[in-house]
């Protein structure tokens, strides 16, 4: 068992993931006036989830993803469970394709993330349309997705250089 897959390492990063997500949700709830520029902010929780999931999948279990996104849905007044379900589908799709992406450069990973975020934004629009719910403007939703994809390399860099979360190869993966 390598140090990157030890139970202590995994549980430490799981706790750190939950703390970071709680901090990000808290920052979004505070009246700091960050959204007054007209541009929507990135979904840092989604970018963090995808970055950590593709680096070390054992660190971000499905239960954590569901819990974090469902709490965020309720606290941020989004349709309960919709963004959670889309995040679960996208993250499990990325988790399944993770081993193939370890052999390719970062741009391929970034493209996969862009495709997942675009699919989530479009699926959310279609589902809200089918349920006769007034969705936010299309331009705002697309800008939100673009900003989230644009911030992804920074989230990966912070995860790697500040938190020390490196990408595991196929030989280092061991189920816990």
Residue pairs with C-beta under 8 A, 6 or more apart in sequence:
1 174
2 172
2 174
3 9
4 56
4 166
4 168
4 172
5 58
5 168
5 172
5 173
5 174
5 176
7 176
10 56
10 58
10 59
10 176
13 52
13 56
13 59
13 163
13 165
14 59
14 60
14 61
14 64
16 163
17 48
17 52
17 59
17 60
17 64
18 64
18 67
18 68
20 48
21 45
21 48
21 49
21 68
21 72
24 44
24 45
24 48
25 45
25 68
25 71
25 72
25 75
25 76
28 41
28 76
29 75
29 76
34 41
35 41
39 143
39 147
40 140
40 143
40 144
40 147
41 144
41 147
42 144
42 147
42 148
42 150
42 151
43 144
43 148
44 148
44 151
44 155
45 68
45 69
45 72
46 87
46 117
46 120
46 148
47 113
47 148
47 151
47 152
47 155
48 155
48 159
49 60
49 65
49 68
49 87
49 91
50 90
50 91
50 94
50 113
50 116
50 152
51 152
51 155
51 156
51 159
51 165
52 59
52 60
52 159
52 165
53 59
53 60
53 91
53 94
53 95
53 98
54 94
54 98
54 101
54 109
54 167
55 156
55 159
55 160
55 165
55 166
55 167
55 168
56 165
56 166
56 167
56 168
57 95
57 98
57 173
58 173
58 175
58 176
59 165
60 91
62 88
62 91
62 92
65 87
65 88
65 91
66 84
66 88
69 83
69 84
69 87
69 88
70 80
70 81
70 84
72 78
72 83
72 84
73 79
73 80
73 81
73 82
73 83
73 84
74 80
79 128
79 133
82 124
82 127
82 128
83 120
83 124
86 120
86 123
86 124
87 120
90 116
90 117
90 119
90 120
93 116
94 112
94 113
94 116
97 112
99 170
99 173
101 108
101 109
101 112
102 167
102 168
102 169
102 170
106 153
106 156
110 149
110 152
110 153
113 149
113 152
114 149
117 145
117 148
117 149
118 145
118 149
120 145
121 141
121 142
121 144
121 145
124 135
124 141
125 135
125 138
125 141
128 134
128 135
129 135
135 141
159 165
160 166
